[in-house]
């Protein structure tokens, strides 16, 4: 058997029952929470880091930039490792990396904090593509529905992202900013041990040698992708300074070299030919990027609206934002059931329509910041977020080639960060002078236009899914 031929676990040779599968999904979900948790809870540590290390606002912001950039590059790279070596094996290795990164951050200066954030982003990047790769075999072993298993993972992920600032605030109040790094040690160990005990072993792979691994990973393709992604993302984030134009040029050249290399590689890191031919996958990626950008406009913009224009204290803002995650918990099982009974295509189309309504609903903030209306608005936004996250993840799982589901789902998560970064750039420009009704109306216009674009992409995705 050639390495990378089989991505799953040997379901037929195991006695995995429903109970074991359910606990295995819990274990995988614990690992998948670490990336969104670390992405969001660091927001409340910026002031502490800035004070302790004597940094400027621009300097301390690198703890966010490093994590975003490393996640964009790391998600498809870790997915490629999963396809080559096996999801369970790579998941366990990734959690070990998270434990080390969490322990090392408090032991040095700010440079070590940045290094730790980058390593942590890479370590946590294994979890989601590994979980997606394992959902199919686990569902088959337990005779369960893959969308419903994905729904459970989605609920936990969304809750972790929403509660990240709350968890971070509590940890910092108890033990200072090092606590948001050290908490990864017990969480990473728990995920590592539980997956090692509960998830069946990967199917045997032949010739897993160092040379074979390097050949499968396509080092030149990975390098070109990394250079292009890092350079262009740093420019997009406005962190390039005097090097903005050289970085932009380097990113463009690296992107062209990446496409040239991948079109000729026998085992490409990201098969651009497959992406061009697989319209369902291509439209899903494009739609998910716009989808995430709209959601991020709400996730990052509403707290500024509520604090600056509404005058709410930070604690109350968190409560007003809770319906975002609360609706995911309530709606995810219904969405999974709808995919099972009605099919994936109707849910994708319904997501496009619901997201456009949610984008328009943001306009309420230009008129009033009444707590009742804010709760209604965040609840409405939470519905299409749950629908889209689950439907598009399931679409990638279904239409990606079996031998590339890891890198395909990892690339989907990269698109999540690209969308989030785009949203932060829009918010930085529209709200730079303060959050009043006029400025917020500008955010709403961008969201509605993006909602129309997403609806078109959703229809194109649905059409491509029907043809498949």
N, C-alpha and C positions, 0 to 999 in steps of 0.2 A: 504493500500500500504506500503510495506517495504521500509525503507530508502535505497536509492541507486538504486532502481529499474529503475528510469527514470532519465536520465541525461539532458534532454533538457528543452525547454520552451514549454508552451502550445500553439503551433503555430495555432492549429485549432480554438482556441477560441479568437484569436486576429485578428484585422483588419490591421495587419502590411502590408504595401504596399512596392513596390520597393524603393520608396524614403526614407521611414523610415528605411528599411533594410540597404540601402546604408549608411545612417548616423550612424546607429548602428555599422556597420563595421568600420567606421572612428573612432568612440568612442573606440571600442575594440583595433584598431590599435594604438591609442594614448597610451593606457596602455601597449601594447606589446613592444613599443619602449623603455620603461624605463629600461628594463634589459640590452639589448645591448648598449643603450646609456650610462648607468652608468658603464658598463663593459669597454667601450673604452675611454670615455672622461677623466677618472681618470689618464690615461697614461701621460697627459701633466701636471698633478698636482703633480707628484712625487717629482720634485725638490723643489717646493714651500713647500710641507709638510716636506721634509727632512730638509730644512733650518729653518722653523719656529719652529719645535719641536726638532732640534738638533739630527737627527737620522742618522744611517748608511744606506747604500744602501740596505742591507739585511733586516733591520728593516722596512724601508718604503715600501718595496715590499709586506709586509703583507696586505696592503690595497687591493692588487690584489688577493693574496692568499685567504684571508677570503671571498671575494666575490665569487671567483670560487668555493671554497669548499661548501659554503652555498647554492650556486645555484645548484650544483650537487645533494645535499641532498634535497633541497627545491622543485625542480621541480616535482619529482614524489609524494612527500608528499602533496604539494598543489593540484596536480592532484587528489590524493585520497580524499582530502577534497571536491573537486569539484564534484566528483562522488557521495559522500555521502550527501552533503548539497545543491548542485545546483550551476551552473556556475556563474550566475548573482550575487547571494548572496556572494559567496567567492571572486569574482572579486572586488566587492565594498569594502569588508573588507580588501582585500590586498592593494587597493589603499589608504585606510585610514592609514594602517601601513606604507606605503611609505611616506606619508605626515609627519607623526610623526618622522620617521627616518631621513628624510631630514632636518627637523627643529632642531633636537637635536645635530647633528654632530658638528656645529661650537661653541657650548656652553661649551666645556670642553677640555680636553687634548687628546693626541693621542689614548689612550685606548678607549675613547668615540667615536672617529672617527672609530675605528675598529668595535666597537659594532654596530654603526650606519650602517656601510657597510654590516655587517652580517644580520641585521634586514631588510635592504633595499633589499638585495638579496632575502630573503624569501618573502617579500611583492611583489616584482616585478615578482617573480616566478609564481604567480597565473595567470598572464595575458595570456600567450601563451596557456597553456592547457585549460583555460576557453574559449578563442577565438575559439580553435579547437572544443571544445564541443558544442559551440553555432552556428558554421557555418552551420551544417546540418539543424537544426530547422529554422534558419534564412533564409537559401536558400529555404527551403520548403515554408516558409511563404511568401516570396517575389517571389516565382517561378523563382529562379535564380540558376545558376550553382555553387555548392560548390567549385570546383577548382578555379573558377574565383574570388570568395570571398576570398579564401585563397591567391590567387595571389596578391590581393590588400594589404593584411596584410603583405605578404612577401616583397613587394616593400618598404613599410614603414619601416619594420624592418631592411632590408639591408641598406637603406639610413641612418637610425639612427646610425647603427654601423659604417658606413663609415664616417659619418660627426661628430661622437663623438669627436675625437681629435680637430677638427676645432671649434666645439661649446664650448668644454672645454677651448680651448685657448682664445677665445673671452671672456668668462665669467671670467676667471682668470685675464685677462688684465683689465677688468672693476672693479672687486670687490674681487680679490684674490681667493684662493682655496675654501673658504666657499661657493662661488657661485655655484660650481658644485653640492653641496648638496642641497642648498636652492632652486635651480631651480626645484627640484622634488616636492616642495610644490604646486606651481600653476599647474604644469603638472599633478600631482597626483589628485588634486582636480578637474581639468577639466575632467579627465578620469572618476573619481568617479561619478560626477554629470551627465555627458552625458550618461554613461551607465545606471545609475539609471533612467533617463528620457526616453531613447530610446529603451533599450532592454526589451522585455516582461519578466514578472516575471517567475521564475522557477515554474515548476509544483509542486503542493502541495506534501509535504512529510509527512508521518505519523511517529509519535513517534520520533521526533527529540529531544531526551533528551540527557543530558550529558552522561549518561551511554551508550546509543545507539551509540553516536558519538565515544566514546572511544573504544567500541567493534568493530565498523567498521574500525577504524584507525589502529587496530592491533599494540598497543604500543610496544610490545616486538619485533615485526618485524621491526618497524620503528627504534627502538633503535639499533638493530643489524646492519641494513643497514647503519645508520648514523655513527656508530663507524667504520665499515669497510671502508666506503667511505672516511671519514675524515682521518683516519690513512694512508690508502694507497695513497691518493692524496697528503698528506703532504710529504710522502716519495718520491713520484714521482716528486714533485716540488723541492726536495732537501732542504726542510725547516726543516727537522727533527733534524739536528745537531747530537749530541751525542745520541739522542733517536731514531735514524733511525732504528736500528735492533729491539728494543722493539716495536716500532710502526708497523713495518712490521709484526712481529709475532702477535700482537694484531689485526691488520687488517685481517690477514689470518684466525685467529680463529673466529673473528666476522663474516667474510664472510661465513664460514662453518656453524656457528650457524644460520645465516640468512637463508641459503638454507634449513637447517634442520627444522627450525621453519615454514617457508613458505610452505613447502611440507605437513605440518600437520595442518596448520591453516584452520578453516572453512571459515573465511573471511580474506584471506591474504592481506598484504599491497601490495606486488607485487607477483602475482600468477606465481611462477616459473614453475609449472606444465603446465599452459597455455602457457608460453613462449616455453617450450620444445615441446609442441604439435603444436603450431602455428608457423610453419616454416617461413611463410611469414613475420611475425612480428619479429622473431629472426634475420633473414637475413637482414631485413631493419635496425634494430638497429646496427648490425655489420657493414653494409655498410655505414651507416650514420656517424659512429665513424671515419672510415678511410677517408671518404669523407671530413669531417670537418678538420681532421688532414692535408690533402693535401692543402685545402684552407687556413688554418691557417699558413702553411709554407710560402705561398705567402703573406698573409696579414701582418704577422709579420716580415718576412724575407726580402721582397722587400724594405721596407723603410731603413733597415740597408744597403742593397746593394747600394741603390741610394745615401745615404748620405756618406758612407765610401768609396765605390769604384767609384761612379759617381761624388761625390763632390757637389751634389745638396743641396741647402738650404732647410730647413724643409718645408717652405711654398710651394716650387715648388714640393717637394716630394708628398705633399698632392694632388696637381693638377694631377700629373702623376698617382696617385692611383685612381682617380675619375672614370675612366671607369669601375672599379669593380662594383660600385653601379649603374653607368649609364646604363650598359648592363642589369642589373636586371630590371630596370624601363622599358627598351625597350622590353625585351624578355619575361617577366612574363605573359603578356596577351596572347602571342603566345603559350607559354607552356600550359597555362590553356585551350586554345582552342584545342590544340593538344590532351590533356587528354580527353576532351569532345568528340572529333571526332574519334581519333584513339585508345583511351584506355590508361590505365596507363602503361601497360607492355612495349610497344615500347618506351615510354619516359624514363622509368627506364633503359632500355638497352642503349638507345642513350646517357643518362647521363654518364654511365660507359665508353663508347667510347670517348665522348667529354672530360671527365675529364682526361683520359690518355693522350690525345693530349695536353691538357692544362699543365699537369705535365711536359711533354717533352718540351713544349714551354718555361718553366722556364730556360732551357739551354741557351736561348739567352743571359741571364744575365752574363754568363761566357765568352761571346765573346764581347758584347758591352753593354753600358748603354746609347746609343743614345736615346734622348727623343721620337723620332718617334717609335722606336722599343719597348720602354717601354710602350707607349700608346697602341700599338698593342697587346703586351703581356698581359697587365692588362685587356684589352677588351676581349681577348680570354678566359682568366680565369673566367671572370664574367659570361660567357654563361653557362657552366656546373654548376656553383654555383647556379644560379637561377633555372635551370632545376632540380637539385637534391634536393634542399631545398623544392621546391613545390611538386615534385613527391613523395618524401619520407614522407612528412607530410600527403599528401593525402592517401598514402598507409596505414599509421598507422590509420588514421581516418576510413578507410574502413574495415580493417581486425581486429581491436581491438574489443573485445566484447562491446556491447552497454553500459553495466553498468561499463566499465572500460576505456572508451576513455580518460578520464581526466588523470588518472595515466599513461596510455600508451603514451599519447602525452607529458606528463611531463618527463617521462623517456627518450623519444627521445631527449628532450632538455638537459638532463643530459649527453647524449652521445656527444652532441655538445661540452660541456665543457671538457669532457674527451679527445676528439680529439684535442681540442685547447691546453690543457695542454701537451699532448704528443708532439705536434709540438713545443712548447716552449722549451721542454727538448732537442729535436733534434737540434734546432737552437742554444741553449746554448752550446752544445757540439761541433757542427761543425763550429760555427763562433766565438768561444771564443778567438781565436788568431788574429782575424781580418777578414774582408770580402775581400778576393781576389778571383781570378778566380778559383783557386784550391778548396778553401773552399766552394764557391758557387756551384761548380760541385758536391761536396759531398751532398749538400742539394738537388740538382736535382736528383741524383741517388736515394736518399731516396724517393723523391716524385714520381719518375717513378715506383719504386718497389711497393710503396703503391697504385699507379694507377692501376697496374696489379692486385693486390689483390682486389681492389675495383671493377674492371671489373668482376672478378670471382664472387664476392659477388652480384653484380648487376644481373648477369645471374642466380644465385641461387634464388635471390629474384623474378625475373621475372618468373622463373619456378614454384615457390611456389604460386605466384599470379595467374598464369594460372590454377593451380590445384584447387584453391579456386573458 
